[in-house]
Amino acid sequence: MIEAESPLKIKFMKKNLYVKQTLSTNALSWEMNRETALPEGFVVSANFQTGGKGQPGNSWESAEGKNLLFSVLLHPFHIPMNELFLLSQLVSVAIKRTLDEYIAGITVKWPNDIYWNEKKLAGILIENSLLGNQIRTVVIGIGLNVNQKEFVSDAPNPVSLLQLTGRRQNRKHLLQSICRNLMDLYNELDKNKIREDYAASLYRKNGFYPFQAENELFLAKIIEVHPDGQLELETDKGERKGFYFKEVRFVI
């Protein structure tokens, strides 16, 4: 990897950049791409983020030098706008493929949190820019808890690979494996296989569980996740309901 004090001045001879510290790898990726168009699959990784974020309104806790914090930039012109959720599924499946080699019990909590049983192991933040009705650039931010021993934020259920396996893990090897799986899936782009693997990996995919939509609590089971990302549920009363991101949440 390249280590640079002034990342905006580097010549893009390789497809990756390592920095010791940054506000966030997503923000740095966008900044660099505005300065000089980055190639497909460019990876920005950091040892520490001062302003790491999850989904809107959420922060991401990560001790310095302990975890994986990185972003991958893509130019998915060949993916239609109405199939943008495919990227979320693709990344989730790629991370699960890697983590399956370390521990059993990895699932994907809709839309794209990575869980081990009832604990959150990784999060994904996907940001995009559009050109008309076409996806121009996508930056995929990934935070994976690797070697952190304890968590001090008010996040309800974080866990790390170290806590689960009892062993420190090689972050570089994890990064390489996730990026390899991600780019393999992206280049092949077998849409049906990606969606099938995602569906098979879903957290709480069998049986009835509590959900909350606005002020309503109800029991439901997952029927399917539609190509546009809508989660279809069936309540214990037999009613079918569809929800998009932020319209419903799992009760943990």
Residue pairs with C-beta under 8 A, 6 or more apart in sequence:
1 14
1 16
1 17
1 18
1 45
2 10
2 13
2 14
2 16
2 17
2 18
3 18
3 19
3 20
4 10
4 17
4 19
7 17
7 19
7 28
7 32
7 44
8 31
8 32
8 35
8 36
10 17
12 36
12 38
12 39
12 42
15 39
15 41
15 42
15 43
16 42
16 43
16 44
16 45
17 32
17 42
17 43
17 44
17 45
18 45
18 46
18 47
19 28
19 44
19 45
19 46
19 47
20 46
20 47
20 48
21 46
21 47
21 48
21 49
21 50
22 28
22 44
22 46
22 48
22 49
22 50
23 49
23 50
23 51
24 49
24 51
24 52
24 53
24 141
25 44
25 45
25 46
25 49
25 69
25 70
25 71
25 141
26 53
26 71
26 125
26 127
26 139
26 141
27 51
28 44
28 46
28 71
29 38
29 42
29 44
29 71
29 73
29 139
30 127
30 139
32 38
32 44
33 73
33 137
33 139
38 73
40 73
40 74
40 75
41 72
41 73
41 74
41 179
41 183
41 186
42 72
42 73
43 70
43 71
43 72
43 73
43 175
43 179
44 70
44 71
44 73
45 68
45 69
45 70
45 71
45 175
46 69
46 70
47 64
47 65
47 69
48 62
48 64
48 65
48 69
49 60
49 62
49 69
52 59
52 60
52 61
52 62
52 69
52 143
53 59
53 60
53 125
54 60
54 123
54 125
54 143
55 123
55 125
59 153
60 123
60 143
61 151
61 152
61 153
61 155
61 158
62 69
62 143
62 145
62 148
63 148
66 146
66 147
66 148
66 149
66 160
67 143
67 144
67 145
67 146
67 147
67 148
67 160
67 171
68 142
68 143
68 144
68 146
68 171
68 174
68 175
68 178
69 142
69 143
70 141
70 142
70 175
71 139
71 140
71 141
71 142
72 139
72 140
72 142
72 179
72 182
73 137
73 138
73 139
73 140
74 87
74 137
74 138
74 139
74 140
74 186
75 136
75 137
75 138
76 87
76 135
76 138
76 186
77 134
77 135
77 136
78 189
79 86
79 87
79 135
79 189
81 130
81 133
81 134
81 135
82 227
82 228
83 191
83 227
83 228
84 128
84 135
84 229
85 111
85 227
85 228
85 229
86 191
86 194
86 195
86 227
87 126
87 138
87 140
88 111
88 112
88 124
88 126
88 229
89 112
89 194
89 195
89 198
89 225
90 182
90 185
90 186
90 194
91 112
91 124
91 126
91 140
91 142
91 182
92 108
92 112
92 114
92 124
92 198
92 201
93 108
93 181
93 185
93 194
93 197
93 198
93 201
94 178
94 181
94 182
94 184
94 185
95 114
95 122
95 124
95 142
95 144
95 178
95 181
95 182
96 106
96 107
96 108
96 114
96 197
96 201
97 181
98 174
98 177
98 178
98 181
99 106
99 114
99 121
99 122
99 161
100 106
101 177
102 161
102 165
102 169
103 116
103 161
103 164
103 165
105 116
105 117
106 114
106 115
106 116
106 121
106 201
107 114
107 115
107 116
107 201
107 202
107 203
107 204
107 205
108 114
108 115
108 198
108 201
108 202
108 203
109 115
109 120
109 202
109 203
109 204
109 250
110 202
110 203
110 222
110 225
110 231
110 250
111 225
111 229
111 231
111 245
112 123
112 124
112 126
113 120
113 122
113 123
113 124
113 203
114 120
114 121
114 122
114 123
114 124
114 144
115 121
115 203
116 159
116 164
118 157
118 252
119 157
119 158
119 159
120 145
120 155
120 157
120 158
120 159
121 144
121 145
121 158
121 159
121 160
121 161
121 164
122 142
122 143
122 144
122 145
123 142
123 143
124 140
124 141
124 142
125 140
125 141
126 138
126 139
126 140
126 141
127 138
127 139
127 141
128 135
128 136
128 137
128 138
128 139
129 136
129 137
129 138
130 136
140 182
142 178
144 161
144 174
144 178
145 151
145 158
145 159
145 160
145 161
146 160
146 161
146 162
146 169
146 171
146 174
147 160
147 161
147 162
147 168
147 169
147 171
148 160
148 162
148 163
149 160
149 162
149 163
151 158
156 252
157 252
161 169
162 168
162 169
185 194
195 225
195 227
198 225
199 205
199 224
199 225
202 222
202 225
203 250
204 222
204 250
205 222
206 221
207 221
208 219
208 220
208 221
208 236
209 219
209 220
209 221
209 250
209 251
210 217
210 218
210 219
210 250
210 251
211 217
211 218
211 219
211 220
211 233
211 248
211 249
211 250
211 251
212 218
212 248
212 249
212 251
213 241
213 243
213 247
213 248
213 249
217 251
218 235
218 236
219 235
219 236
220 233
220 234
220 235
220 236
220 241
221 233
221 234
222 231
222 232
222 233
223 232
223 233
223 234
223 240
224 232
225 231
225 232
226 232
226 242
229 244
229 245
230 242
230 243
230 244
231 242
231 243
231 244
231 248
232 240
232 241
232 242
233 240
233 241
233 242
233 243
233 248
234 240
234 241
235 241
